[in-house]
Amino acid sequence: IERNHSVGGAASAFKTGALTIEPALHQTADPHDPSEPKHAILTELGLLDEIEWIPISPFFSVKGGPVGQTFDLPVGFDAAHLALSTRFPKSRDGFARLLGAMEQILSGVERLTRAGETRSFGELLRAGVGLRGLARDWRLSTADVLLRFLGDDEAAKFAIAGNIGYYTDDPRRLAWPFFAMAQGGFLKAGGRFIKGGSRVLTMKLAKVVTKAGGSVLLGRDASVVDFDSSGHPAFVRHVDSRTKADEQRIAAKQVFANCAPHVLARMLPPDKRAEIERAYVGHALSISLFSAHFGLRVPPPKLGLDRYSLAVLPDWMTSLSQTGECSRMFAADPGSRMPSFGIANYGAIDSGLGDGPALVSVVGVDRFDNWAALAPQDEKVRRGRWLDAFEKALDREYPGFSAAVSERMFLNARSMHNFMNTPGGAVYGFAPLPFERGIWAGLPRSSRTPIPSVYLASSFAESGGFTGAMKSGADAARMAMKEKTR
Ligand SMILES: Cc1cc2nc3c(=O)[nH]c(=O)nc-3n(C[C@H](O)[C@H](O)[C@H](O)COP(=O)(O)OP(=O)(O)OC[C@H]3O[C@@H](n4cnc5c(N)ncnc54)[C@H](O)[C@@H]3O)c2cc1C
């Protein structure tokens, strides 16, 4: 049941004029890697080979700020170490230890998964040995670990974590195990873009549902969950999302909430609502993002824009921990300082996004509060000014950029809030904060909720991004099937 008129949430597509906009996917970890969570899911659904996964290389590039000239971070731990230590020799040893720690965590977790599947004691032992470092550093932040290995070499930190805006706006508030797994996964196997855009994946997933006898309802707001006398779900009610009328209901013994738990809470009777609120509401939310989309009449490489994924740092930025300052800039019109931003240049790959103008998206951290108090007209004006500012910034870097723009659009944290229906426009569920308890306590959240037969199947369950959302959906499905057989 989806309230929008297209399926997929953030993983969708829309058009402005002749330009097809990919609103969310820049890259996702390679699902061909058997240890990557999407691998098992897509294989089971028969979709892995139905999708063309376009390789992204280098993993990302970064320029400006303390980095200076463009640095390309290649895929592969050895290649990454060579490139990093050649360009930033002061941190050669630190990089070796940092990359070594990431690699060890990845292989330890892989072994642990294999040991679970094969029930092999030997694998379990080897996993345990590999995971000693992770256990020791479980509660550290990414800033702590970067400081340990790279000291005050901020250029080196940007070189390995210049895409931090995809996770958080503050490395002190980013759990090290989370960063090590996510960034390590990209470093190990590289990222992929789905040819045709994330809409291709979503349409195929919807087809899996309909082929299995299910239905996909669009333009319908899930509004109420009714429970039977034993406290289990009985019905889900839904209404037309525009008129809020035409209520219908579906019998449902198990419910998978892909919306934020804050939205789910409002659908529940008071006692259950209180339980969900106690479990989730008030927890720190992930960042939101802004995105400025430009359609170009000429291939971007002709203007010098040849990298696919590029982080651009302003001169005033000297430290990775200043990323948060960027997210607050949208509380005012553009001034003398620009924020750091990432470029996803779909014109540099075989994106399959259509025959229209080439899409170049500029993305960075934003907050709902920046825009919340503005009247619609004032918001429109400020959005326009920021769009102009980014266009000018790109024109300075790549002369001829402005003249080549035929379509453009600016989305902010409020747009994310409106489209995804998430509090604060959060795009990755809850904030991936450093863990408060030791490794023995496991991950702080899962797809299981305090209410029997009601599951979270979204970025709010475990972690965000395409991989996190799909993994939590699959985990919820497995839990529900187990519950059903019981
Ligand atoms: C600009 C941008 C760039 C990004 N780049 C990347 C990237 O490169 N790689 C990556 O992995 N991730 C990226 N992400 C993040 C990723 O898109 C999201 O984390 C992920 O898609 C969230 O999936 P989800 O299923 O949890 O939620 P959503 O995609 O938000 O889906 C939730 C759905 O629930 C619907 N809904 C809510 N309430 C109701 C209701 N009451 N009734 C019916 N329907 C309801 C919403 O309409 C929405 O469609 C990016 C996001 C953005 C915005």
The ligand as a MOL file (V3000), in Angstrom:
LIG
                    3D

  0  0  0     0  0            999 V3000
M  V30 BEGIN CTAB
M  V30 COUNTS 53 58 0 0 0
M  V30 BEGIN ATOM
M  V30 1 C 19.2470 12.4680 -2.6740 0
M  V30 2 C 19.3900 11.0780 -2.1250 0
M  V30 3 C 20.4950 10.3160 -2.4850 0
M  V30 4 C 20.6390 9.0170 -1.9810 0
M  V30 5 N 21.6890 8.2530 -2.4150 0
M  V30 6 C 21.7690 6.9600 -2.0370 0
M  V30 7 C 22.7600 6.0960 -2.5950 0
M  V30 8 O 23.5420 6.4820 -3.4580 0
M  V30 9 N 22.8130 4.8090 -2.1530 0
M  V30 10 C 21.9500 4.3270 -1.2080 0
M  V30 11 O 22.0350 3.1460 -0.8550 0
M  V30 12 N 20.9840 5.1230 -0.6790 0
M  V30 13 C 20.8640 6.4070 -1.0760 0
M  V30 14 N 19.8690 7.2050 -0.5760 0
M  V30 15 C 19.0400 6.6950 0.5280 0
M  V30 16 C 17.9940 5.6920 0.0810 0
M  V30 17 O 17.3090 6.1700 -1.0380 0
M  V30 18 C 16.9960 5.4580 1.2180 0
M  V30 19 O 17.6860 5.2060 2.4390 0
M  V30 20 C 16.0910 4.2790 0.9670 0
M  V30 21 O 15.5970 4.3040 -0.3570 0
M  V30 22 C 14.9400 4.3170 1.9520 0
M  V30 23 O 14.1090 3.2250 1.6960 0
M  V30 24 P 12.8550 2.9080 2.6120 0
M  V30 25 O 12.1770 1.7680 1.9830 0
M  V30 26 O 13.2670 2.8140 4.0310 0
M  V30 27 O 11.9420 4.2210 2.5850 0
M  V30 28 P 11.2740 5.0530 1.4310 0
M  V30 29 O 11.9690 4.9130 0.1700 0
M  V30 30 O 11.1420 6.4220 2.0070 0
M  V30 31 O 9.8610 4.3920 1.2890 0
M  V30 32 C 8.8610 4.5840 2.2490 0
M  V30 33 C 7.5670 4.6530 1.4980 0
M  V30 34 O 6.4930 4.5950 2.4260 0
M  V30 35 C 5.4670 5.4140 1.9140 0
M  V30 36 N 4.5470 5.7380 3.0200 0
M  V30 37 C 4.8310 6.4490 4.1440 0
M  V30 38 N 3.7460 6.5330 4.9100 0
M  V30 39 C 2.7480 5.8550 4.2810 0
M  V30 40 C 1.3740 5.5850 4.5860 0
M  V30 41 N 0.7930 6.0060 5.7000 0
M  V30 42 N 0.6620 4.8520 3.6860 0
M  V30 43 C 1.2040 4.3950 2.5370 0
M  V30 44 N 2.5030 4.6430 2.1940 0
M  V30 45 C 3.2530 5.3500 3.0720 0
M  V30 46 C 6.1890 6.6100 1.3640 0
M  V30 47 O 5.3740 7.3130 0.4440 0
M  V30 48 C 7.3940 5.9520 0.7080 0
M  V30 49 O 7.1430 5.6360 -0.6300 0
M  V30 50 C 19.6910 8.4950 -1.0620 0
M  V30 51 C 18.5680 9.2650 -0.7140 0
M  V30 52 C 18.4090 10.5280 -1.2350 0
M  V30 53 C 17.1900 11.3030 -0.8760 0
M  V30 END ATOM
M  V30 BEGIN BOND
M  V30 1 1 1 2
M  V30 2 1 2 3
M  V30 3 2 2 52
M  V30 4 2 3 4
M  V30 5 1 4 5
M  V30 6 1 4 50
M  V30 7 2 5 6
M  V30 8 1 6 7
M  V30 9 1 6 13
M  V30 10 2 7 8
M  V30 11 1 7 9
M  V30 12 1 9 10
M  V30 13 2 10 11
M  V30 14 1 10 12
M  V30 15 2 12 13
M  V30 16 1 13 14
M  V30 17 1 14 15
M  V30 18 1 14 50
M  V30 19 1 15 16
M  V30 20 1 16 17
M  V30 21 1 16 18
M  V30 22 1 18 19
M  V30 23 1 18 20
M  V30 24 1 20 21
M  V30 25 1 20 22
M  V30 26 1 22 23
M  V30 27 1 23 24
M  V30 28 2 24 25
M  V30 29 1 24 26
M  V30 30 1 24 27
M  V30 31 1 27 28
M  V30 32 2 28 29
M  V30 33 1 28 30
M  V30 34 1 28 31
M  V30 35 1 31 32
M  V30 36 1 32 33
M  V30 37 1 33 34
M  V30 38 1 33 48
M  V30 39 1 34 35
M  V30 40 1 35 36
M  V30 41 1 35 46
M  V30 42 1 36 37
M  V30 43 1 36 45
M  V30 44 2 37 38
M  V30 45 1 38 39
M  V30 46 1 39 40
M  V30 47 2 39 45
M  V30 48 1 40 41
M  V30 49 2 40 42
M  V30 50 1 42 43
M  V30 51 2 43 44
M  V30 52 1 44 45
M  V30 53 1 46 47
M  V30 54 1 46 48
M  V30 55 1 48 49
M  V30 56 2 50 51
M  V30 57 1 51 52
M  V30 58 1 52 53
M  V30 END BOND
M  V30 END CTAB
M  END
